[in-house]
């Protein structure tokens, strides 16, 4: 761990190791060329641990027809191993891009833990529930999409700046997901082209359809403001479950 003070901390919050590669890649692109600290947060799923404590708890593995008994101690050991592996990946990534890093674990739920961080001013990158599986099925020529979910003009400006840092070459399509409120949506549509750059407008239904109907492209990202995520935890959790791509709160 390197404890040097930096201008910005980017939290990488995950609760399963098999989804860490995509979120680490997104954090690396957001951090590129910038004075930041990468901070890893591995969340031990409290609900899963509670279930594992039941005497009748069993585990089903992919490509295996049989069930196997699993206990709380065994699951805790597996989670510790996952946390250690994530910590090592974070160390390697931070060394590669030359930035300080830190790491900690917590027990609970990812969304709840992230909401504790949202008021700090730090950026937070979360792993989407189905990203890893979708990326393995992706056609290599698919164009990535950066989804921007602003509530107002100031939020749109922040998200566009983050999108430019994530994708400085403009290789990804920018889609602004308009709020359900008609008045706020009209305000965002009225923002001059020079201020918002080349973007397409979309609805949250289109975002859901992208997740449900087809594989995500490598480089897909969902961007929200920290305030939006904190104001509507259910929406934040729903976006993570849809599996469009890593989600960043900025």
C-alpha positions in Angstrom: 0.0 0.0 0.0 1.2 3.5 -0.8 -0.4 6.2 1.4 0.7 9.3 -0.7 -2.0 12.0 -0.7 -3.6 12.5 -4.1 -6.2 14.7 -5.7 -8.8 12.0 -6.3 -9.5 8.5 -5.1 -11.2 6.0 -7.4 -12.9 3.2 -5.4 -13.2 -0.2 -7.1 -16.1 -2.0 -5.4 -16.8 -5.6 -6.1 -18.3 -8.6 -4.3 -17.1 -11.4 -6.7 -13.7 -12.0 -8.1 -14.9 -13.3 -11.5 -16.3 -9.8 -12.2 -13.2 -7.8 -11.2 -11.4 -7.7 -14.5 -13.9 -5.4 -16.3 -14.2 -3.0 -13.4 -10.4 -2.8 -13.0 -10.1 -2.0 -16.6 -12.7 0.7 -16.4 -10.9 2.2 -13.3 -7.6 2.1 -15.2 -9.0 4.1 -18.1 -10.6 6.6 -15.8 -7.3 7.0 -13.9 -5.0 7.2 -17.0 -2.6 10.2 -16.9 -4.1 11.5 -13.7 -2.9 11.9 -10.1 -5.2 9.5 -8.4 -5.3 6.7 -5.8 -6.9 3.4 -6.6 -8.8 2.1 -3.6 -10.1 -1.5 -3.6 -13.2 -2.5 -1.7 -14.2 -6.2 -1.5 -17.6 -6.7 -0.1 -18.4 -10.0 1.6 -22.0 -10.7 0.8 -23.7 -10.8 4.2 -26.8 -12.5 2.7 -24.8 -15.3 1.2 -22.9 -15.9 4.4 -26.2 -16.0 6.3 -27.5 -18.6 4.0 -24.3 -20.7 4.2 -24.8 -20.9 7.9 -28.0 -22.9 7.5 -27.5 -26.7 8.1 -29.2 -27.5 4.8 -27.1 -25.1 2.7 -25.8 -26.6 -0.6 -23.8 -25.3 -3.5 -24.5 -25.9 -7.2 -21.5 -25.6 -9.6 -21.6 -24.9 -13.3 -21.4 -28.0 -15.4 -22.0 -30.2 -12.3 -25.3 -32.0 -11.8 -24.8 -32.8 -8.1 -25.2 -30.6 -5.1 -22.5 -30.3 -2.4 -22.9 -29.2 1.2 -21.3 -25.8 2.0 -20.7 -24.3 5.4 -20.1 -20.8 6.6 -16.4 -21.4 7.5 -15.8 -22.8 4.0 -17.5 -19.8 2.3 -15.6 -17.3 4.5 -12.3 -18.9 3.5 -13.3 -18.7 -0.2 -14.2 -15.0 0.2 -10.9 -14.3 1.9 -9.1 -15.9 -1.0 -11.1 -13.9 -3.5 -10.3 -10.7 -1.6 -6.6 -11.5 -1.6 -6.6 -12.2 -5.3 -8.3 -8.9 -6.0 -5.8 -7.1 -3.8 -3.0 -8.6 -5.8 -4.6 -7.5 -9.0 -5.1 -4.0 -7.7 -1.4 -3.9 -6.6 -0.3 -5.0 -10.1 -2.6 -2.5 -11.8 -1.4 0.4 -9.6 2.2 -0.5 -10.3 1.6 -0.6 -14.1 0.1 2.9 -14.2 2.3 4.4 -11.4 -0.3 5.4 -8.9 -0.8 4.7 -5.1 -3.3 2.2 -3.9 -5.1 1.0 -0.8 -7.4 -1.9 -0.1 -10.0 -3.0 2.5 -12.8 -5.5 2.9 -16.3 -5.0 4.4 -19.3 -7.2 5.1 -22.8 -6.3 3.9 -24.1 -5.5 0.4 -22.3 -3.7 -2.3 -24.9 -0.9 -2.9 -25.1 -0.1 0.8 -21.3 0.0 1.1 -21.0 2.2 -1.9 -23.6 4.7 -0.6 -21.4 5.2 2.4 -18.7 6.3 0.0 -20.8 8.4 -2.2 -20.7 11.5 0.0 -16.9 11.5 0.1 -16.3 13.2 -3.3 -14.5 10.1 -4.5 -15.3 8.3 -7.8 -16.6 4.8 -7.4 -16.5 2.0 -10.1 -18.8 -1.0 -9.5 -18.9 -4.4 -11.3 -22.1 -5.1 -13.2 -23.8 -8.4 -12.3 -23.5 -10.1 -15.7 -20.6 -8.3 -17.4 -18.1 -11.1 -17.3 -20.4 -13.6 -19.0 -21.5 -11.1 -21.7 -18.1 -9.9 -22.6 -17.0 -13.5 -23.4 -19.8 -13.7 -25.9 -19.2 -10.4 -27.5 -18.5 -9.9 -31.2 -15.1 -8.3 -31.5 -16.2 -5.6 -33.8 -19.1 -4.3 -31.6 -18.8 -0.6 -30.9 -18.9 0.2 -27.1 -21.4 2.6 -25.6 -20.9 5.0 -22.7 -24.3 5.6 -21.1 -24.7 8.9 -19.3 -27.5 9.2 -16.7 -27.7 12.9 -15.7 -30.4 14.5 -13.7 -29.6 18.1 -14.8 -27.3 20.2 -16.9 -24.5 20.3 -14.3 -24.7 16.5 -14.0 -24.5 16.1 -17.7 -21.4 18.3 -17.8 -19.7 16.1 -15.1 -20.6 12.9 -16.9 -19.4 14.1 -20.3 -16.0 15.1 -18.7 -15.7 11.6 -17.2 -16.7 10.0 -20.5 -13.9 12.0 -22.3 -11.4 10.8 -19.7 -12.6 7.2 -20.1 -12.6 7.3 -23.9 -10.4 10.2 -25.0 -10.3 8.9 -28.6 -14.1 9.0 -29.0 -14.2 5.4 -30.1 -17.3 4.8 -27.9 -20.8 6.1 -28.7 -22.2 8.5 -26.1 -25.9 8.0 -25.2 -27.6 10.4 -22.7 -30.4 8.6 -20.9 -33.1 11.2 -20.3 -34.8 11.4 -16.9 -38.4 10.2 -16.8 -39.5 13.7 -15.7 -40.5 15.5 -18.9 -39.4 18.9 -17.8 -35.9 17.8 -16.8 -35.6 15.8 -20.0 -36.5 18.9 -22.1 -33.8 20.9 -20.3 -31.2 18.3 -21.2 -32.3 18.2 -24.8 -32.0 22.0 -24.9 -28.3 22.0 -23.9 -26.3 23.4 -26.8 -24.5 20.9 -29.0 -21.2 22.6 -28.3 -21.7 22.0 -24.5 -22.6 18.4 -24.8 -20.6 17.2 -27.7 -21.7 14.4 -30.1 -24.3 12.4 -28.2 -27.5 10.5 -28.8 -30.5 10.7 -26.5 -32.0 7.5 -25.2 -34.5 6.3 -22.6 -33.9 4.0 -19.6 -36.0 1.4 -21.5 -33.4 1.4 -24.3 -30.6 0.9 -21.7 -32.6 -2.1 -20.3 -33.1 -3.5 -23.8 -29.4 -3.3 -24.5 -28.7 -5.3 -21.4 -31.5 -7.9 -22.0 -31.3 -8.4 -25.7 -27.7 -8.6 -26.6 -24.1 -8.9 -25.4 -22.3 -5.8 -24.2 -19.3 -4.6 -26.1 -15.9 -4.4 -24.5 -15.6 -0.9 -23.1 -19.3 -0.4 -22.3 -19.7 1.8 -19.2 -22.6 3.4 -17.3 -22.0 6.8 -15.8 -24.0 8.4 -13.0 -23.4 11.2 -10.6 -22.8 10.2 -7.0 -25.8 12.3 -5.9 -28.1 10.4 -8.3 -26.9 7.0 -7.0 -27.3 8.1 -3.3 -30.8 9.5 -4.0 -32.1 6.3 -5.5 -30.5 3.2 -4.2 -33.1 0.9 -5.8 -32.4 2.3 -9.2 -28.6 1.9 -8.6 -29.1 -1.7 -7.6 -31.3 -2.3 -10.6 -28.7 -1.0 -13.0 -26.1 -3.2 -11.5 -28.3 -6.3 -11.9 -29.0 -5.6 -15.5 -25.4 -6.2 -16.5 -24.9 -3.6 -19.2 -21.3 -2.9 -18.1 -19.3 -1.5 -15.2 -21.0 1.4 -13.5 -19.1 4.5 -12.3 -20.4 7.1 -9.9 -18.5 10.4 -10.5 
